[in-house]
């Protein structure tokens, strides 16, 4: 009789019928895929860092050549930080080193700060404004017929008795010396807050509540969870929260303002404010960004030191209906840089003609705008696909061009600009 022997189970078979070899092969494949993914992420990060570094280098190079007056002045006479010019600046006593250079200016002697101002304004490397409300390059361009070979624009401005012109911007002061606040206005005011970093929204709410004016809020966020958080935070807002909306992560803060809420804002409101949150991608920039946020939001919305800056901005706009833009007075003087070609293309669509070489603008894109001043930008009809995809460069994009055009275009269209400044709050 033939003996039937049951074949033993193969030692490499598992209970589920899948061989251990197949499992090992699958694991090896997963490890390879994970390694490839990590490799791609690593080199994407390296590429991002290199592009960021190159963008900053290009930005610094472009800053040196961004202003026609700076180039020509440096070529004519690169050393205008003469004792005579320094003495003229110090004699007028209007020069404000702390505004001009921030904490560094507060630590320098007035002589050293005047010398540094003159050196930087004529080299075109990191040029600064000498006092709030005065733009030296605008003065030099408009008053070229008054400028001699060895003249500095600020010194000439002082010598001529501080004449009015396109180079001067009325300053809305904050703090103890701040302007008187008018009665609550009838202006229909709205504020767009782009809360990409939702953790900073509570600070914005605190600043809003310092004011008597309570603009209607339009808040843009990046996901549904942030929308829920935003609504919870804003339950303590004494005004009206009209809408909290999730928009695509393109166009930074500008896309949600122009494409997301823009048509509603210019249709339903007289004045529109625009602010946004900001963080640094690099830890060594944390202090710089924190100072910038405090400077901008204090002068836009208010703070314990600045007081109610929304009230002051709207008071100024009620007093003069031709005031189309109000924004913080930044001491830096960026030019068009790498943005001139893109800016010219957008300007052509706006129908404003040739752009000026010197101009003032809301550095960082935070401002109060009359609806008529903002309308041309909304009516560009930008779609989400028109904005650059993330990550974007630090300069040379349509967003950087629009940031500058928010200053240059309203002026071209006849709107007046006023700037805000709080002594003791600096960059």
KABEL-V359483 format. One record per pair of residues at least 12 apart in sequence whose ideal C-beta (glycine too) atoms are under 10 Angstrom apart, sorted by the first residue. I is the first residue (numbers start at 0). GAP is how many residues later the second one is. D is the distance in whole Angstrom. If there is no record, write none. Layout:
# KABEL-V359483
{{I;GAP;D} {I;GAP;D}}
This chain:
# KABEL-V359483
{{11;12;10} {43;347;9} {46;344;10} {47;233;9} {47;343;6} {48;232;10} {48;233;9} {50;340;8} {50;341;10} {50;342;7} {50;343;9} {51;229;8} {51;230;9} {51;339;8} {51;341;8} {51;342;6} {52;341;9} {53;339;9} {53;340;9} {54;283;8} {54;337;9} {54;338;5} {54;339;4} {54;340;6} {54;341;7} {54;342;10} {55;337;10} {55;338;6} {55;339;8} {57;279;8} {57;280;6} {57;335;9} {57;336;9} {57;337;7} {57;338;7} {58;275;9} {58;278;6} {58;279;7} {58;334;9} {58;335;6} {58;336;4} {58;337;8} {58;341;9} {59;65;8} {59;66;8} {59;277;10} {59;335;10} {60;64;10} {60;276;9} {60;277;9} {61;272;9} {61;273;7} {61;274;8} {61;275;4} {61;276;5} {61;277;9} {61;278;9} {61;333;7} {61;334;9} {62;61;7} {62;62;7} {62;63;7} {62;64;8} {62;269;9} {62;270;9} {62;271;7} {62;272;7} {62;274;6} {62;332;9} {63;59;7} {63;60;5} {63;61;5} {63;62;9} {63;63;10} {63;271;10} {64;59;7} {64;60;10} {64;270;8} {64;272;9} {65;58;7} {65;61;9} {65;71;10} {65;267;9} {65;268;7} {65;269;3} {65;270;6} {65;271;5} {65;272;9} {65;273;10} {65;274;9} {65;291;9} {65;292;10} {66;54;9} {66;57;6} {66;60;7} {66;69;9} {66;70;5} {66;73;9} {66;74;9} {66;266;7} {66;267;9} {66;268;5} {66;269;9} {66;290;7} {66;291;6} {67;56;10} {67;69;8} {67;72;9} {67;73;7} {67;267;9} {67;289;5} {67;290;8} {68;52;9} {68;53;9} {68;55;9} {68;58;10} {68;67;8} {68;68;5} {68;69;9} {68;70;9} {68;71;4} {68;72;6} {68;75;8} {68;78;9} {68;84;7} {68;288;8} {68;289;7} {69;50;9} {69;51;7} {69;52;7} {69;53;7} {69;54;3} {69;55;9} {69;57;6} {69;66;9} {69;67;7} {69;70;9} {69;263;9} {69;265;8} {69;288;9} {70;51;10} {70;52;10} {70;53;6} {71;50;10} {71;52;10} {71;68;9} {71;72;10} {72;48;8} {72;49;5} {72;50;9} {72;51;8} {72;64;10} {72;67;8} {72;74;9} {72;76;9} {72;77;10} {72;78;9} {72;79;8} {72;80;9} {73;47;10} {73;48;5} {73;49;5} {73;50;6} {73;51;9} {74;47;10} {75;46;9} {75;72;10} {75;73;6} {75;74;8} {75;75;10} {76;45;7} {76;72;6} {76;73;6} {76;74;9} {76;75;10} {77;41;9} {77;44;7} {77;45;7} {78;39;9} {78;40;8} {78;43;8} {78;44;10} {78;71;10} {79;38;6} {79;39;8} {79;41;8} {79;42;5} {79;43;10} {79;69;10} {79;70;7} {79;71;8} {79;72;5} {79;75;9} {80;33;8} {80;34;5} {80;35;8} {80;36;8} {80;37;4} {80;38;5} {80;39;9} {80;40;9} {80;41;8} {80;42;10} {80;71;9} {81;33;9} {81;36;8} {81;68;8} {81;70;9} {81;73;10} {82;28;9} {82;32;9} {83;66;9} {83;68;10} {83;71;8} {84;29;8} {84;30;9} {84;32;10} {84;33;6} {84;37;10} {84;65;8} {84;66;9} {84;67;5} {84;69;9} {84;70;5} {84;71;10} {85;24;9} {85;25;6} {85;26;9} {85;27;10} {85;28;5} {85;29;6} {85;31;9} {85;32;7} {85;66;10} {85;69;9} {86;24;9} {86;27;9} {86;68;9} {87;26;9} {87;64;8} {87;66;9} {87;67;5} {87;68;9} {87;70;6} {87;71;7} {88;21;9} {88;22;9} {88;24;9} {88;25;5} {88;26;9} {88;28;7} {88;29;8} {88;41;7} {88;42;10} {88;63;8} {88;65;7} {88;66;6} {88;69;7} {89;20;6} {89;21;7} {89;23;10} {89;24;6} {90;64;10} {90;67;8} {91;38;10} {91;39;9} {91;62;9} {91;63;9} {91;65;9} {91;66;5} {91;67;9} {91;70;9} {92;17;9} {93;36;8} {93;37;5} {93;38;10} {93;39;10} {93;40;8} {93;60;9} {93;63;10} {93;64;7} {93;68;8} {94;15;7} {94;18;8} {94;19;6} {94;22;7} {94;35;5} {94;36;6} {94;39;10} {94;59;8} {94;63;9} {95;14;10} {95;17;9} {95;33;9} {95;34;7} {95;35;5} {95;36;7} {95;38;10} {95;235;9} {95;325;9} {95;327;8} {95;330;9} {96;12;9} {96;13;6} {96;15;9} {96;16;4} {96;17;8} {96;19;9} {96;20;8} {96;31;10} {96;33;9} {96;34;10} {97;15;9} {97;233;10} {97;325;8} {97;326;8} {97;327;10} {97;328;6} {98;29;9} {98;30;7} {98;31;8} {98;32;6} {98;33;6} {98;34;10} {98;230;8} {98;231;10} {98;232;6} {98;322;7} {98;324;8} {98;325;10} {98;326;10} {98;327;6} {98;328;9} {99;13;7} {99;14;9} {99;16;8} {99;17;6} {99;20;9} {99;21;10} {99;28;5} {99;29;7} {99;30;6} {99;31;8} {99;32;10} {99;231;5} {99;232;10} {99;326;9} {100;12;6} {100;15;7} {100;16;8} {100;19;9} {100;25;10} {100;27;7} {100;230;7} {100;325;8} {100;326;9} {101;26;10} {101;189;8} {101;193;9} {101;229;7} {101;323;10} {101;324;4} {101;325;5} {102;188;8} {102;323;7} {102;324;9} {103;12;9} {103;322;10} {104;12;9} {104;23;9} {104;226;9} {104;321;8} {105;318;9} {105;320;8} {112;15;10} {112;17;9} {113;16;8} {113;40;9} {113;41;10} {115;12;9} {116;12;9} {116;13;6} {116;19;9} {116;35;9} {116;37;8} {116;214;10} {117;12;9} {117;34;6} {117;36;8} {117;37;9} {119;213;9} {120;15;6} {120;16;8} {120;19;9} {120;31;7} {120;32;8} {120;33;8} {120;212;8} {121;14;10} {121;30;7} {121;31;10} {123;13;9} {123;209;9} {123;211;8} {125;206;7} {125;207;9} {125;208;10} {126;204;10} {126;205;8} {126;206;5} {126;207;9} {126;208;9} {127;202;9} {127;203;5} {127;204;6} {127;205;7} {128;25;9} {128;200;8} {128;201;8} {128;202;5} {128;203;8} {128;204;6} {128;231;9} {128;290;10} {129;22;10} {129;23;9} {129;24;5} {129;25;10} {129;27;9} {129;28;9} {129;201;9} {130;23;8} {130;26;10} {130;40;9} {130;198;9} {130;200;9} {130;290;9} {131;37;8} {131;39;5} {131;40;10} {131;41;8} {131;196;10} {131;197;5} {131;198;10} {131;199;8} {131;287;7} {131;288;9} {131;289;4} {131;290;10} {131;291;9} {132;34;9} {132;35;6} {132;36;5} {132;37;7} {132;38;4} {132;39;10} {132;196;7} {132;227;10} {132;285;9} {132;286;6} {132;288;8} {133;19;9} {133;20;7} {133;23;7} {133;24;10} {133;28;8} {133;33;6} {133;34;6} {133;35;8} {133;37;9} {133;195;10} {134;18;9} {134;30;10} {134;31;8} {134;32;5} {134;33;8} {134;34;7} {134;194;10} {134;198;7} {134;223;7} {134;224;8} {134;225;5} {134;284;10} {135;16;8} {135;17;4} {135;18;5} {135;19;10} {135;20;9} {135;21;8} {135;31;8} {135;197;8} {135;222;9} {136;16;7} {136;30;8} {136;196;6} {136;198;8} {136;219;10} {136;220;8} {136;221;4} {136;222;9} {136;223;10} {137;15;9} {137;27;8} {137;28;6} {137;29;4} {137;30;9} {137;31;9} {137;195;10} {137;218;8} {137;219;10} {137;220;5} {137;221;7} {137;222;7} {137;273;10} {138;14;5} {138;15;8} {138;17;7} {138;18;5} {138;21;9} {138;24;9} {138;26;7} {138;27;8} {138;28;4} {138;29;8} {138;219;9} {139;12;9} {139;13;4} {139;14;9} {139;16;8} {139;17;9} {139;27;8} {139;218;8} {140;12;9} {140;25;9} {140;26;8} {140;215;7} {140;216;7} {140;217;5} {140;218;10} {141;23;6} {141;24;6} {141;25;6} {141;214;10} {141;216;8} {142;13;7} {142;14;8} {142;17;8} {142;20;8} {142;22;8} {142;23;10} {142;24;8} {145;13;9} {145;14;7} {145;17;10} {152;14;8} {165;190;9} {165;192;9} {165;193;9} {165;194;9} {165;245;8} {165;251;10} {166;191;9} {166;193;9} {168;156;10} {168;157;10} {168;158;10} {168;160;7} {168;191;7} {168;247;9} {168;248;6} {168;249;6} {168;250;5} {169;146;8} {169;150;9} {169;153;8} {169;156;10} {169;246;8} {169;247;8} {169;248;5} {169;249;7} {170;158;7} {170;247;7} {170;248;6} {170;249;7} {170;250;5} {171;127;9} {171;137;8} {171;140;5} {171;141;6} {171;143;8} {171;144;5} {171;145;10} {171;151;10} {171;154;7} {171;155;10} {171;156;10} {171;157;9} {171;246;6} {171;247;7} {171;248;5} {171;249;7} {171;250;9} {172;133;9} {172;134;10} {172;136;10} {172;139;8} {172;247;8} {172;248;6} {172;249;7} {172;250;8} {173;124;7} {173;125;6} {173;128;7} {173;129;8} {173;131;8} {173;132;4} {173;133;6} {173;134;9} {173;135;5} {173;138;7} {173;139;10} {173;154;10} {173;246;6} {173;247;7} {173;248;3} {173;249;8} {173;250;9} {173;251;7} {174;123;9} {174;128;9} {174;129;10} {174;130;6} {174;131;6} {174;132;6} {174;134;10} {174;246;9} {174;247;5} {174;248;6} {174;249;7} {174;250;8} {175;129;9} {175;131;8} {175;246;10} {175;247;8} {175;248;10} {176;245;9} {176;246;7} {177;124;10} {177;128;8} {177;129;5} {177;130;9} {177;131;8} {177;133;10} {177;134;6} {177;242;9} {177;243;10} {177;244;8} {177;245;9} {178;128;10} {178;132;9} {178;133;5} {178;134;10} {178;136;7} {178;137;8} {178;140;10} {178;241;10} {179;132;9} {179;135;8} {180;30;9} {180;31;7} {180;32;9} {180;126;8} {180;127;6} {180;128;10} {180;129;10} {180;130;4} {180;131;6} {180;133;9} {180;134;6} {181;30;10} {181;31;10} {181;129;8} {181;130;9} {181;132;8} {181;133;4} {181;134;9} {181;136;6} {181;137;7} {182;29;9} {182;128;10} {182;132;9} {182;135;9} {183;27;10} {183;28;6} {183;29;6} {183;30;9} {183;127;8} {183;130;9} {183;131;10} {183;134;10} {184;27;10} {184;28;7} {184;85;9} {184;86;9} {184;126;9} {184;129;5} {184;130;7} {184;132;8} {184;133;5} {184;134;10} {185;84;9} {185;132;8} {186;26;8} {186;28;9} {186;82;8} {186;83;5} {186;84;5} {186;127;6} {186;128;10} {186;130;7} {186;131;6} {186;134;10} {186;183;9} {187;27;9} {187;28;8} {187;80;7} {187;81;5} {187;82;5} {187;83;7} {187;84;10} {187;183;9} {188;24;6} {188;25;8} {188;26;4} {188;27;7} {188;50;9} {188;80;6} {188;81;7} {188;82;5} {188;83;8} {188;84;7} {188;121;8} {188;124;9} {188;125;6} {188;128;9} {188;179;8} {189;25;5} {189;26;5} {189;27;7} {189;28;6} {189;49;10} {189;50;9} {189;52;7} {189;71;8} {189;74;9} {189;75;6} {189;76;10} {189;78;7} {189;79;4} {189;80;9} {189;81;7} {189;82;5} {189;83;7} {189;84;10} {189;181;9} {190;13;9} {190;17;8} {190;22;10} {190;23;9} {190;24;4} {190;25;7} {190;26;6} {190;27;7} {190;28;9} {190;48;9} {190;51;10} {190;74;10} {190;78;10} {190;80;9} {190;81;8} {190;82;4} {190;83;8} {190;84;7} {190;109;9} {190;110;8} {190;119;8} {190;177;9} {191;23;9} {191;24;10} {191;25;8} {191;26;5} {191;27;8} {191;28;7} {191;51;10} {191;61;8} {191;64;7} {191;65;5} {191;66;10} {191;68;8} {191;69;6} {191;70;9} {191;73;7} {191;80;7} {191;81;7} {191;82;5} {191;83;8} {191;84;9} {192;12;9} {192;15;9} {192;24;6} {192;25;7} {192;26;5} {192;27;7} {192;28;9} {192;37;9} {192;41;9} {192;48;10} {192;51;9} {192;60;9} {192;63;9} {192;64;10} {192;80;9} {192;81;8} {192;82;6} {192;83;7} {192;84;8} {192;108;10} {193;24;10} {193;25;8} {193;26;5} {193;27;8} {193;28;9} {193;53;9} {193;57;10} {193;58;8} {193;59;4} {193;60;9} {193;61;9} {193;62;5} {193;63;7} {193;66;9} {193;67;10} {193;80;8} {193;81;8} {193;82;4} {193;83;7} {193;84;10} {193;171;10} {193;172;10} {194;24;6} {194;25;7} {194;26;5} {194;27;8} {194;31;7} {194;32;9} {194;34;9} {194;35;6} {194;38;9} {194;39;10} {194;49;9} {194;58;10} {194;61;10} {194;80;9} {194;81;8} {194;82;6} {195;24;8} {195;25;7} {195;26;6} {195;30;8} {195;53;8} {195;56;8} {195;57;7} {195;60;9} {195;80;7} {195;81;5} {195;82;8} {195;83;8} {196;24;10} {196;25;9} {196;29;9} {196;79;9} {196;80;4} {196;81;7} {196;82;5} {196;96;10} {197;21;10} {197;23;6} {197;24;8} {197;25;9} {197;27;8} {197;28;4} {197;29;9} {197;30;10} {197;31;5} {197;32;6} {197;35;8} {197;79;8} {198;27;10} {198;30;9} {198;34;10} {198;78;8} {198;80;9} {199;76;9} {199;77;4} {199;78;8} {199;79;8} {199;93;8} {199;97;9} {200;18;8} {200;20;9} {200;25;9} {200;28;8} {200;29;6} {200;31;10} {200;32;5} {200;33;7} {200;76;7} {201;27;10} {201;31;5} {201;32;9} {201;34;9} {202;74;9} {202;90;8} {202;91;9} {202;94;7} {202;98;10} {202;100;10} {203;13;10} {203;15;9} {203;29;9} {203;30;9} {203;33;10} {203;71;7} {203;72;9} {203;73;8} {203;89;10} {203;93;7} {203;96;10} {203;97;7} {204;12;9} {204;25;10} {204;28;6} {204;29;6} {204;30;10} {204;31;6} {204;32;6} {204;33;10} {204;96;10} {205;30;9} {205;91;10} {205;95;9} {205;96;9} {205;97;9} {205;98;9} {206;68;9} {206;90;6} {206;91;8} {206;93;8} {206;94;4} {206;95;5} {206;96;6} {206;97;9} {206;99;9} {206;101;9} {206;102;8} {206;103;8} {207;26;9} {207;28;10} {207;29;7} {207;30;8} {207;31;8} {207;67;10} {207;93;6} {207;94;8} {207;100;10} {207;102;7} {208;27;8} {208;28;7} {208;29;7} {208;30;9} {208;92;10} {208;93;9} {208;99;10} {209;91;8} {209;92;4} {209;93;7} {209;94;8} {209;96;8} {209;97;7} {209;98;5} {209;99;8} {209;100;8} {209;101;9} {210;27;10} {210;28;9} {210;90;7} {210;91;6} {210;96;9} {210;97;4} {210;98;8} {210;99;4} {210;100;5} {210;101;9} {210;102;10} {210;103;9} {211;26;10} {211;96;7} {211;98;9} {211;99;6} {211;102;10} {212;26;9} {212;58;10} {212;95;8} {212;97;5} {212;98;5} {212;99;10} {212;100;9} {212;101;5} {212;102;9} {213;23;7} {213;24;5} {213;25;3} {213;26;8} {213;96;9} {214;24;6} {214;25;9} {214;27;10} {214;54;8} {214;56;8} {214;57;9} {214;58;6} {214;86;10} {214;95;7} {214;99;8} {214;153;9} {215;23;6} {215;24;5} {215;25;8} {215;26;5} {215;27;9} {215;49;9} {215;52;8} {215;53;7} {215;56;10} {216;13;9} {216;17;7} {216;20;7} {216;22;7} {216;23;7} {216;24;5} {216;25;6} {216;26;8} {216;27;8} {216;56;10} {217;23;8} {217;24;6} {217;25;5} {217;26;8} {217;27;8} {217;38;9} {217;39;9} {217;42;8} {217;43;5} {217;44;10} {217;46;8} {217;47;7} {217;51;10} {217;54;9} {217;55;10} {217;56;10} {218;12;9} {218;14;9} {218;15;7} {218;22;7} {218;23;9} {218;24;7} {218;25;5} {218;26;7} {218;37;9} {218;42;9} {219;23;9} {219;24;8} {219;25;6} {219;26;8} {219;27;5} {219;31;10} {219;33;8} {219;35;9} {219;36;4} {219;37;8} {219;40;6} {219;41;7} {219;56;9} {220;23;7} {220;24;7} {220;25;6} {220;26;8} {220;35;9} {221;24;7} {221;25;8} {221;26;9} {221;27;6} {221;34;10} {222;23;6} {222;26;9} {223;22;6} {224;21;10} {225;18;9} {225;20;8} {226;17;5} {226;18;8} {226;19;6} {227;16;9} {228;15;10} {229;14;5} {229;15;10} {229;16;10} {230;13;6} {241;19;9} {241;22;8} {241;23;10} {241;26;9} {241;27;10} {242;17;9} {242;18;7} {242;21;8} {244;15;6} {244;16;7} {245;14;10} {246;12;8} {246;13;5} {246;14;9} {246;137;8} {247;12;9} {247;136;5} {247;137;9} {247;139;9} {248;135;10} {248;138;10} {248;140;9} {248;141;6} {249;133;10} {249;134;5} {249;135;8} {249;136;9} {249;137;4} {249;138;7} {249;139;6} {249;140;7} {249;142;9} {249;149;10} {250;131;8} {250;132;10} {250;133;7} {250;135;8} {250;136;4} {250;137;8} {250;138;10} {250;139;10} {250;141;10} {250;147;9} {250;148;7} {250;151;9} {251;24;8} {251;26;10} {251;113;8} {251;135;8} {251;136;9} {251;138;8} {251;140;8} {251;145;9} {251;147;6} {251;150;10} {251;151;10} {252;21;7} {252;22;8} {252;23;4} {252;24;8} {252;25;9} {252;111;10} {252;112;6} {252;113;9} {252;146;9} {252;150;10} {253;20;9} {253;22;9} {253;111;6} {253;123;9} {253;128;9} {253;133;8} {253;144;9} {253;145;6} {253;146;10} {253;148;6} {253;149;8} {253;152;9} {254;127;7} {254;128;9} {254;129;7} {254;131;9} {254;132;5} {254;133;10} {254;144;8} {254;147;10} {255;18;10} {255;20;9} {255;128;10} {256;15;8} {256;17;5} {256;19;9} {256;108;9} {256;112;10} {256;117;9} {256;120;9} {256;121;9} {256;145;10} {257;16;10} {257;116;8} {257;119;6} {257;120;6} {257;121;10} {257;122;7} {257;123;9} {257;124;6} {257;128;10} {257;129;9} {257;144;8} {258;119;9} {258;121;9} {258;122;9} {258;123;5} {258;124;7} {258;125;6} {258;126;10} {258;127;8} {258;128;8} {259;124;9} {260;13;10} {260;117;9} {261;112;8} {261;113;9} {261;115;8} {261;116;4} {261;117;9} {261;118;9} {261;119;9} {261;120;9} {262;112;10} {262;115;6} {262;116;9} {262;118;9} {263;114;10} {264;104;9} {264;106;7} {264;109;7} {264;110;10} {264;113;7} {265;103;9} {265;104;10} {265;105;5} {265;106;8} {265;107;10} {265;108;6} {265;109;5} {265;110;10} {265;111;9} {265;112;5} {265;113;8} {266;104;8} {266;108;10} {266;111;9} {267;103;9} {268;101;10} {268;102;6} {268;105;10} {269;44;10} {269;47;8} {269;48;10} {269;51;9} {269;100;7} {269;101;6} {269;102;9} {270;39;10} {270;42;8} {270;43;7} {270;46;6} {270;47;9} {270;52;10} {270;53;10} {270;55;9} {270;97;6} {270;98;7} {270;99;6} {270;100;7} {270;102;10} {270;103;9} {271;95;9} {271;96;7} {271;97;5} {271;98;8} {271;99;6} {271;101;9} {271;102;6} {271;103;10} {271;106;10} {272;27;7} {272;28;8} {272;37;7} {272;40;8} {272;41;9} {272;53;9} {272;54;10} {272;93;8} {272;94;7} {272;95;5} {272;96;8} {273;26;9} {273;53;9} {273;88;9} {273;91;7} {273;92;6} {273;93;6} {273;94;8} {273;95;7} {273;100;9} {273;132;9} {274;18;10} {274;21;8} {274;22;7} {274;25;6} {274;26;7} {274;89;9} {274;90;9} {274;91;5} {274;92;9} {274;93;10} {275;17;10} {275;20;9} {275;21;10} {275;88;8} {275;89;7} {275;90;7} {276;16;8} {276;20;9} {277;12;9} {277;14;7} {277;15;6} {277;18;8} {277;19;9} {277;86;8} {277;88;10} {278;14;9} {279;12;9} {280;110;9} {287;139;8} {290;134;9} {290;135;8} {290;136;6} {291;38;9} {291;71;9} {291;72;7} {291;135;6} {292;71;9} {292;73;10} {293;12;10} {293;131;7} {293;132;9} {293;133;9} {294;33;7} {294;34;10} {294;35;8} {294;36;10} {294;68;10} {294;69;9} {294;126;10} {294;127;9} {294;130;6} {294;131;6} {294;132;5} {295;31;9} {295;32;5} {295;34;8} {295;66;9} {295;67;8} {295;68;5} {295;69;10} {295;70;5} {295;124;10} {295;129;9} {295;131;9} {296;12;9} {296;31;9} {296;69;8} {296;128;10} {297;30;8} {297;122;9} {297;123;10} {297;124;6} {297;126;9} {297;127;5} {298;13;10} {298;14;9} {298;27;10} {298;28;8} {298;29;4} {298;30;7} {298;31;9} {298;67;9} {298;120;8} {298;121;4} {298;122;7} {298;123;6} {298;126;7} {299;13;8} {299;26;9} {299;27;7} {299;28;6} {299;62;9} {299;64;10} {299;66;5} {299;67;8} {299;68;8} {299;120;7} {300;12;9} {300;65;9} {301;118;10} {301;120;9} {302;119;8} {302;122;7} {304;117;6} {304;118;9} {304;119;6} {304;120;6} {305;114;8} {305;115;9} {305;116;4} {305;117;9} {305;118;9} {305;119;6} {306;115;8} {308;17;9} {308;19;9} {308;59;10} {308;111;6} {308;113;8} {309;16;10} {309;58;8} {311;14;9} {311;106;10} {311;108;7} {311;110;10} {312;13;5} {312;14;9} {312;54;9} {312;55;5} {312;105;8} {312;107;7} {313;12;9} {313;54;7} {315;52;9} {315;100;10} {315;102;5} {315;104;9} {316;51;7} {316;52;10} {316;53;7} {316;99;10} {316;101;8} {318;99;10} {319;96;7} {319;98;8} {320;49;8} {320;51;10} {320;95;10} {321;48;9} {321;50;10} {321;92;7} {321;93;7} {321;94;5} {322;45;9} {322;46;10} {322;47;7} {322;50;9} {322;87;10} {322;92;7} {322;93;5} {322;94;7} {322;95;6} {323;43;10} {323;44;9} {323;45;7} {323;46;4} {323;47;9} {323;48;7} {323;49;4} {323;50;9} {323;85;10} {323;86;5} {323;87;8} {323;89;8} {323;90;8} {323;91;3} {323;92;6} {323;93;7} {323;94;9} {324;35;9} {324;36;9} {324;37;7} {324;42;6} {324;43;7} {324;44;6} {324;45;7} {324;48;6} {324;49;9} {324;81;7} {324;82;7} {324;84;10} {324;85;5} {324;86;8} {324;90;6} {324;91;8} {324;92;5} {324;93;8} {324;94;9} {325;36;9} {325;41;7} {325;42;4} {325;43;8} {325;44;9} {325;90;10} {325;91;7} {325;92;5} {325;93;7} {325;94;6} {326;33;9} {326;34;8} {326;35;4} {326;36;8} {326;37;9} {326;38;9} {326;39;6} {326;40;4} {326;41;7} {326;42;9} {326;79;8} {326;80;8} {326;90;8} {326;91;8} {326;92;6} {326;93;7} {327;34;7} {327;35;8} {327;36;8} {327;38;7} {327;39;8} {327;91;7} {327;92;5} {327;93;7} {327;94;9} {327;97;9} {327;99;9} {328;31;9} {328;33;10} {328;34;9} {328;89;9} {328;90;4} {328;91;6} {328;92;5} {328;93;10} {329;30;9} {329;31;9} {329;32;8} {329;33;4} {329;34;7} {329;89;9} {329;91;10} {329;97;7} {330;32;9} {330;90;9} {330;95;8} {330;96;7} {331;31;6} {331;95;8} {332;25;8} {332;26;10} {332;27;9} {332;30;9} {333;25;10} {333;27;8} {333;29;7} {333;61;9} {333;66;9} {333;69;9} {333;70;8} {334;22;8} {334;23;8} {334;24;8} {334;69;8} {335;19;8} {335;20;10} {335;21;8} {335;22;10} {335;23;8} {335;64;9} {335;65;8} {335;68;6} {335;69;10} {335;72;9} {336;58;5} {336;59;7} {336;63;7} {336;64;10} {336;67;9} {337;55;8} {337;56;10} {337;57;5} {337;58;3} {337;59;9} {337;62;8} {337;63;9} {338;56;7} {338;57;6} {338;58;8} {338;59;8} {338;60;9} {338;61;5} {338;62;4} {338;63;9} {338;64;8} {338;65;6} {338;66;9} {339;15;8} {339;17;9} {339;56;10} {339;61;8} {339;64;9} {340;55;9} {340;60;8} {341;54;7} {341;55;7} {341;56;5} {341;57;9} {341;58;8} {341;59;4} {341;60;9} {341;62;10} {341;63;9} {342;12;6} {342;55;9} {342;57;9} {342;58;4} {342;59;8} {342;60;10} {342;61;6} {342;62;6} {342;65;8} {342;66;9} {343;57;9} {344;53;9} {344;56;8} {345;30;10} {345;31;9} {345;34;7} {345;36;10} {345;52;7} {345;55;6} {345;56;7} {345;58;10} {345;59;6} {345;63;9} {346;54;9} {346;58;7} {346;61;8} {346;62;7} {346;65;8} {348;27;9} {348;30;10} {348;31;6} {348;32;9} {348;33;10} {349;26;5} {349;27;8} {349;29;9} {349;30;7} {349;55;8} {349;59;6} {349;62;9} {349;63;9} {350;25;8} {350;58;10} {350;61;10} {350;62;9} {351;24;8} {351;53;9} {351;56;8} {351;57;5} {351;58;10} {351;59;10} {351;60;5} {351;61;7} {352;59;7} {353;58;9} {354;46;10} {354;49;9} {354;50;8} {354;53;6} {354;54;9} {354;57;8} {355;51;10} {355;52;6} {355;55;8} {355;56;8} {357;50;10} {358;45;7} {358;46;9} {358;48;6} {358;49;4} {358;50;9} {358;52;7} {358;53;9} {359;44;10} {359;47;5} {359;48;8} {359;51;8} {359;57;6} {359;59;8} {360;41;10} {360;42;7} {360;43;5} {360;44;8} {360;45;6} {360;46;2} {360;47;6} {360;48;9} {360;49;10} {360;50;9} {360;56;9} {361;41;7} {361;42;9} {361;44;6} {361;45;6} {361;55;9} {361;57;9} {362;40;8} {362;41;9} {362;44;9} {362;64;9} {363;39;8} {363;63;10} {364;34;8} {364;35;9} {364;37;8} {364;38;5} {364;39;10} {364;41;7} {364;42;10} {365;37;10} {365;40;10} {366;36;10} {366;39;6} {366;40;9} {366;43;10} {366;50;9} {366;52;10} {366;53;10} {367;50;9} {367;52;9} {368;37;8} {368;41;7} {368;46;9} {369;40;8} {369;45;7} {369;46;10} {371;38;9} {371;41;8} {371;42;10} {371;43;7} {372;33;9} {372;36;8} {372;37;4} {372;38;9} {372;40;7} {372;41;10} {372;42;5} {372;43;10} {372;44;9} {373;32;8} {373;35;10} {373;36;8} {374;38;10} {375;29;9} {375;33;7} {375;34;9} {375;36;10} {375;37;7} {376;25;7} {376;28;8} {376;29;7} {376;32;8} {376;33;9} {379;22;9} {381;16;9} {381;20;9} {385;12;8} {386;12;7} {386;15;10} {387;12;10}}
